[in-house]
Amino acid sequence: MLGVGPRVKTIRLASCYRASVTPPNAERRNQHSRRAILRAAYELALELGPAKVTVEAIASRAGVGKQTIYRWWPSKGAVFLDVLEEQVGTVSEMPDTGDVVADLKTQMTAVAELFNADFARFYKALIAEAQGDAAVAQGLAEQLAERAEGPRRDRLSKAQQQGQIRADIDLAAAVEMLYAPLYYRLLVGAAAPDSAQVSAVLDVALHGLAPSR
Amino acid sequence: MLGVGPRVKTIRLASCYRASVTPPNAERRNQHSRRAILRAAYELALELGPAKVTVEAIASRAGVGKQTIYRWWPSKGAVFLDVLEEQVGTVSEMPDTGDVVADLKTQMTAVAELFNADFARFYKALIAEAQGDAAVAQGLAEQLAERAEGPRRDRLSKAQQQGQIRADIDLAAAVEMLYAPLYYRLLVGAAAPDSAQVSAVLDVALHGLAPSR
């Protein structure tokens, strides 16, 4: 599905269904429409803020009918969660070069860069929406857990097994501690996240606050 | 001023002025009006979300004229920043018992509790506003820097001098690493911040990710 389909749980059902009944040309047209819808939703969210975007406006800009959108997504919020996933793209993937510290630095720096791009405006606005919309908040939290926190914990867990990370630490807390500072700066801090912040956080996180004995 | 006056920079000028010309009864009436305005703004923000609250509505509920509000605050956003300060109250103060780890635990737990109270709805909504309003964002970041990050860095700096915290760490990064996970859960996480999170983050932060040598 190349990451452009509806949300994950739906993708699986939909692909099974389409694989058996949809001819190749129709499948290509569906892909094309989906991309156009996600692109239109992203552009409109950047122009107006997600709160002011309507399904009608997305359909109109994408050149599809409103029903085409509702066939694949239950709500505007669900469209935006797929936009988010498409825009994040491969940045959420966790590298594995065998050196966990280098991999964390690479990935945290990529996230910091993403949080400075055009994408940051979209993401901040979507998170703002989530503060007053329980469905968007839940979708966002689930996507974060599945696409970001999970792979990060897995990478740290592997490093634990290889003796690169202390065996007795709480991996969920470690992931929050490393990545939450990037979100803090994106949403409430005075400065934007950057590679200097990544280096500083990683240094404190690796060696800890306690004086060495 | 007991923390209920207009924003800090204004307080100083205003108090100098009033100290010389305002009789005690008028000063008491001013205090009373200010408290009523902040209370009305807080209640309305909880009921409607800060975006939908107007200065007229605050004035009407507080039983004052609109001009009374504009005499003390330049905008609705400035009123909300003072509401925030009043609601946070003493929670932003950093204890100093001589044991920095105990003090961090006390203060981080107090913040986690605040982030679960009614206040959390107000704060989330104000942060949401900040994503699309540069003046609110700047006010929020300044208030955080002055009232929260500053005292936390100072406490860690003192602990450094006492040999309780590693001497060579970046204190700003340490403060972000400790407190950002609470904001992360408040704004985007699946679970609310709690004392278990505080303990887990503190443990990883103290001893670090790297295996002990």
Contacts between the chains, C-beta under 8 A, distances in Angstrom:
chain1	res1	chain2	res2	distance
A	49	B	132	5.9
A	124	B	131	4.2
A	125	B	131	5.8
A	125	B	132	6.6
A	127	B	128	7.6
A	127	B	131	6.8
A	127	B	187	6.2
A	127	B	188	6.0
A	128	B	127	7.6
A	128	B	128	3.8
A	128	B	129	7.5
A	128	B	131	3.9
A	128	B	132	6.5
A	129	B	128	7.6
A	130	B	187	7.8
A	130	B	188	7.1
A	131	B	124	4.2
A	131	B	125	5.8
A	131	B	127	6.8
A	131	B	128	3.9
A	131	B	187	7.1
A	132	B	49	5.9
A	132	B	125	6.6
A	132	B	128	6.5
A	140	B	188	5.9
A	141	B	188	6.5
A	141	B	189	6.1
A	141	B	190	4.0
A	142	B	190	7.2
A	144	B	188	6.1
A	144	B	189	7.4
A	144	B	190	7.6
A	145	B	190	5.7
A	156	B	209	7.8
A	163	B	211	6.0
A	164	B	211	7.2
A	165	B	209	5.3
A	165	B	210	7.4
A	165	B	211	6.8
A	166	B	207	6.9
A	166	B	208	7.2
A	166	B	209	6.1
A	166	B	210	6.7
A	166	B	211	5.0
A	166	B	212	6.9
A	167	B	211	7.3
A	169	B	203	7.3
A	169	B	204	5.1
A	169	B	207	7.7
A	169	B	209	6.5
A	170	B	200	4.4
A	170	B	203	6.9
A	170	B	204	6.3
A	172	B	200	7.2
A	173	B	181	7.4
A	173	B	197	7.0
A	173	B	200	3.6
A	173	B	201	5.0
A	173	B	203	7.2
A	173	B	204	4.9
A	174	B	204	5.0
A	174	B	209	6.0
A	176	B	181	4.1
A	176	B	184	6.0
A	176	B	185	7.7
A	176	B	189	7.9
A	176	B	197	7.5
A	176	B	201	6.5
A	177	B	177	5.3
A	177	B	178	7.9
A	177	B	180	7.9
A	177	B	181	5.9
A	177	B	201	5.6
A	177	B	204	5.6
A	177	B	205	6.2
A	178	B	177	7.9
A	179	B	184	7.6
A	180	B	177	7.9
A	180	B	180	3.8
A	180	B	181	4.3
A	180	B	183	6.8
A	180	B	184	3.7
A	181	B	173	7.4
A	181	B	176	4.1
A	181	B	177	5.9
A	181	B	180	4.4
A	183	B	180	6.8
A	183	B	183	7.1
A	183	B	184	5.2
A	183	B	187	7.1
A	183	B	188	6.4
A	184	B	176	5.9
A	184	B	179	7.6
A	184	B	180	3.7
A	184	B	183	5.2
A	184	B	184	7.1
A	185	B	176	7.7
A	187	B	127	6.2
A	187	B	130	7.8
A	187	B	131	7.1
A	187	B	183	7.1
A	187	B	187	6.0
A	188	B	127	6.0
A	188	B	130	7.1
A	188	B	140	5.9
A	188	B	141	6.4
A	188	B	144	6.1
A	188	B	183	6.4
A	189	B	141	6.1
A	189	B	144	7.4
A	189	B	176	7.8
A	190	B	141	4.0
A	190	B	142	7.2
A	190	B	144	7.6
A	190	B	145	5.7
A	197	B	173	7.0
A	197	B	176	7.5
A	200	B	170	4.4
A	200	B	172	7.2
A	200	B	173	3.6
A	201	B	173	5.0
A	201	B	176	6.6
A	201	B	177	5.6
A	203	B	169	7.3
A	203	B	170	6.9
A	203	B	173	7.2
A	204	B	169	5.1
A	204	B	170	6.3
A	204	B	173	4.9
A	204	B	174	5.0
A	204	B	177	5.6
A	204	B	205	7.5
A	204	B	208	8.0
A	205	B	177	6.2
A	205	B	204	7.5
A	205	B	205	7.3
A	205	B	208	6.5
A	205	B	209	5.6
A	206	B	208	5.5
A	206	B	209	5.2
A	206	B	210	4.7
A	207	B	166	6.9
A	207	B	169	7.7
A	207	B	208	4.7
A	207	B	210	6.0
A	208	B	166	7.2
A	208	B	204	8.0
A	208	B	205	6.5
A	208	B	206	5.4
A	208	B	207	4.7
A	208	B	208	2.9
A	208	B	209	7.9
A	208	B	210	7.8
A	209	B	156	7.8
A	209	B	165	5.2
A	209	B	166	6.1
A	209	B	169	6.6
A	209	B	174	6.0
A	209	B	205	5.6
A	209	B	206	5.2
A	209	B	208	7.9
A	210	B	165	7.4
A	210	B	166	6.7
A	210	B	206	4.7
A	210	B	207	6.0
A	210	B	208	7.8
A	211	B	163	6.0
A	211	B	164	7.2
A	211	B	165	6.8
A	211	B	166	5.0
A	211	B	167	7.3
A	212	B	166	6.9
